[in-house]
Amino acid sequence: MMNKYSLIFVLTLLVLASCDQQNPFGGPTYDFDGNLAADRVKIDEYLLSTPIDSLYRIHDPSGVVIIVQEEGEGSRPGSNSVVYTNYIGSLLDGSVFDTSIEDVARANDIFDDNRSYTVFLFTIPGPNSTGSAIPGFNFGFRRLRSGSKAVLLIPSPLGYRDSDTNERIPPNSVLRFDVDFLGLD
């Protein structure tokens, strides 16, 4: 009799263990690969329809496109480098959602009195670390030399994903950052 119940218990455990749990907190998981593929199409269409002056373009394997407009002469950042930059963040429709430059914030009606508009600094993360900036910045800046000016096109999985916490950035938005890479430590 005990063996019968033991067998049923073991079979039940096997069935439960083989179930595909999507998200331990409930709800669907984020489709990183699916969104990355969809955003690659959006970025390709954007590049075909939007002229951007450049010296050259890098299509990073991560999905980030780096459009170098002015080549710097400094080093490229590596793990744990501190990067200093000014930036203008916009959607592909041209609407500016963030900037480190006060005049740009005022001109685009996104100025915030409670914010300090200064050079943005962040650390390129080391292995197995996420860093303080969106992942697209980490991939993009690793490909730039200090002193460069560039446009970074960042697919949503490497930006803000499906977050709806910023009213200026719809979920799953491809981001454009015009960056002025001022230096690194």
QUIGI-V121065 format. One record per backbone hydrogen bond with DSSP energy under -0.5 kcal/mol. NH is the residue of the N-H (numbers start at 1). CO is the residue of the C=O. If there is no record, write none. Layout:
NH_CO ; NH_CO
//
This chain:
5_1 ; 6_2 ; 7_3 ; 8_4 ; 9_5 ; 10_6 ; 11_7 ; 12_8 ; 13_9 ; 14_10 ; 15_11 ; 16_12 ; 17_13 ; 18_14 ; 19_15 ; 19_16 ; 21_19 ; 22_20 ; 26_23 ; 32_30 ; 35_31 ; 36_32 ; 37_33 ; 38_34 ; 39_35 ; 40_36 ; 41_37 ; 42_38 ; 43_39 ; 44_40 ; 45_41 ; 46_42 ; 47_43 ; 48_44 ; 49_45 ; 50_46 ; 51_49 ; 55_68 ; 56_68 ; 58_66 ; 60_58 ; 60_64 ; 63_60 ; 65_153 ; 66_58 ; 66_64 ; 67_65 ; 67_151 ; 68_56 ; 68_66 ; 69_67 ; 69_149 ; 70_149 ; 73_146 ; 74_146 ; 77_141 ; 77_144 ; 80_124 ; 81_78 ; 83_81 ; 83_122 ; 84_183 ; 85_120 ; 86_180 ; 88_178 ; 89_98 ; 90_176 ; 91_95 ; 92_174 ; 94_91 ; 97_89 ; 98_89 ; 100_87 ; 101_87 ; 102_100 ; 105_101 ; 106_102 ; 107_103 ; 108_104 ; 109_106 ; 110_105 ; 111_105 ; 115_112 ; 117_115 ; 118_116 ; 120_85 ; 122_83 ; 124_81 ; 129_126 ; 132_123 ; 136_158 ; 137_134 ; 138_134 ; 139_135 ; 140_136 ; 141_137 ; 142_138 ; 143_139 ; 143_140 ; 144_141 ; 146_75 ; 147_181 ; 148_145 ; 149_70 ; 150_179 ; 151_67 ; 152_177 ; 153_65 ; 153_151 ; 154_152 ; 154_175 ; 155_153 ; 158_155 ; 159_156 ; 161_156 ; 163_160 ; 167_165 ; 169_166 ; 170_168 ; 172_161 ; 173_161 ; 173_170 ; 175_154 ; 176_90 ; 177_152 ; 178_88 ; 179_150 ; 179_177 ; 180_86 ; 181_148 ; 181_179 ; 182_84 ; 182_180 ; 183_84 ; 185_82
//
